[in-house]
Amino acid sequence: MIRLHNALTRRLDDFTPLSPDKVALYTCRPTVYDDLHVGNWAAYIYWDTLVRILQLERKRFL
């Protein structure tokens, strides 16, 4: 079971995909107006880590 922080309610919520074995995920590209820095890649690191954890739980992605 994976629990994620819900910024709206400020609580941990159970992650429940709409389909038991499939997960849909969307991330947008960074908006970069200057040189790249670690902050530009923080979101990618977060989502990559989440995807890898879900793959360990045998979830498939659309």
Rosetta constraint file for C-alpha pairs under 8 A:
AtomPair CA 1 CA 14 HARMONIC 7.00 0.50
AtomPair CA 1 CA 15 HARMONIC 7.25 0.50
AtomPair CA 2 CA 14 HARMONIC 5.93 0.50
AtomPair CA 2 CA 15 HARMONIC 5.50 0.50
AtomPair CA 3 CA 12 HARMONIC 5.81 0.50
AtomPair CA 3 CA 13 HARMONIC 5.26 0.50
AtomPair CA 3 CA 14 HARMONIC 4.39 0.50
AtomPair CA 3 CA 15 HARMONIC 5.53 0.50
AtomPair CA 4 CA 12 HARMONIC 5.34 0.50
AtomPair CA 4 CA 13 HARMONIC 5.43 0.50
AtomPair CA 4 CA 14 HARMONIC 6.43 0.50
AtomPair CA 4 CA 15 HARMONIC 6.44 0.50
AtomPair CA 5 CA 10 HARMONIC 6.70 0.50
AtomPair CA 5 CA 11 HARMONIC 5.73 0.50
AtomPair CA 5 CA 12 HARMONIC 4.45 0.50
AtomPair CA 5 CA 13 HARMONIC 6.28 0.50
AtomPair CA 6 CA 10 HARMONIC 5.37 0.50
AtomPair CA 6 CA 11 HARMONIC 5.45 0.50
AtomPair CA 6 CA 12 HARMONIC 5.91 0.50
AtomPair CA 6 CA 13 HARMONIC 6.38 0.50
AtomPair CA 7 CA 11 HARMONIC 7.27 0.50
AtomPair CA 16 CA 20 HARMONIC 7.82 0.50
AtomPair CA 17 CA 21 HARMONIC 7.77 0.50
AtomPair CA 17 CA 22 HARMONIC 7.02 0.50
AtomPair CA 17 CA 23 HARMONIC 5.93 0.50
AtomPair CA 18 CA 22 HARMONIC 7.73 0.50
AtomPair CA 18 CA 23 HARMONIC 7.49 0.50
AtomPair CA 19 CA 23 HARMONIC 6.99 0.50
AtomPair CA 21 CA 58 HARMONIC 7.28 0.50
AtomPair CA 21 CA 59 HARMONIC 5.05 0.50
AtomPair CA 21 CA 60 HARMONIC 6.07 0.50
AtomPair CA 22 CA 59 HARMONIC 5.55 0.50
AtomPair CA 22 CA 60 HARMONIC 4.67 0.50
AtomPair CA 22 CA 61 HARMONIC 5.49 0.50
AtomPair CA 22 CA 62 HARMONIC 6.72 0.50
AtomPair CA 23 CA 59 HARMONIC 6.61 0.50
AtomPair CA 23 CA 60 HARMONIC 6.06 0.50
AtomPair CA 23 CA 61 HARMONIC 4.84 0.50
AtomPair CA 23 CA 62 HARMONIC 6.28 0.50
AtomPair CA 24 CA 61 HARMONIC 5.72 0.50
AtomPair CA 24 CA 62 HARMONIC 5.25 0.50
AtomPair CA 25 CA 61 HARMONIC 7.33 0.50
AtomPair CA 25 CA 62 HARMONIC 7.59 0.50
AtomPair CA 27 CA 47 HARMONIC 7.93 0.50
AtomPair CA 30 CA 40 HARMONIC 6.19 0.50
AtomPair CA 30 CA 41 HARMONIC 7.86 0.50
AtomPair CA 32 CA 36 HARMONIC 6.98 0.50
AtomPair CA 32 CA 40 HARMONIC 7.55 0.50
AtomPair CA 36 CA 40 HARMONIC 6.30 0.50
AtomPair CA 37 CA 41 HARMONIC 7.21 0.50
AtomPair CA 38 CA 42 HARMONIC 6.26 0.50
AtomPair CA 39 CA 43 HARMONIC 7.85 0.50
AtomPair CA 41 CA 45 HARMONIC 6.29 0.50
AtomPair CA 42 CA 46 HARMONIC 6.22 0.50
AtomPair CA 43 CA 47 HARMONIC 6.19 0.50
AtomPair CA 44 CA 48 HARMONIC 5.86 0.50
AtomPair CA 45 CA 49 HARMONIC 6.10 0.50
AtomPair CA 46 CA 50 HARMONIC 6.30 0.50
AtomPair CA 47 CA 51 HARMONIC 6.09 0.50
AtomPair CA 48 CA 52 HARMONIC 6.22 0.50
AtomPair CA 49 CA 53 HARMONIC 6.26 0.50
AtomPair CA 50 CA 54 HARMONIC 6.23 0.50
AtomPair CA 51 CA 55 HARMONIC 6.07 0.50
AtomPair CA 52 CA 56 HARMONIC 6.32 0.50
AtomPair CA 53 CA 57 HARMONIC 6.66 0.50
AtomPair CA 54 CA 58 HARMONIC 6.56 0.50
AtomPair CA 54 CA 59 HARMONIC 5.53 0.50
AtomPair CA 55 CA 59 HARMONIC 5.12 0.50
AtomPair CA 55 CA 60 HARMONIC 6.83 0.50
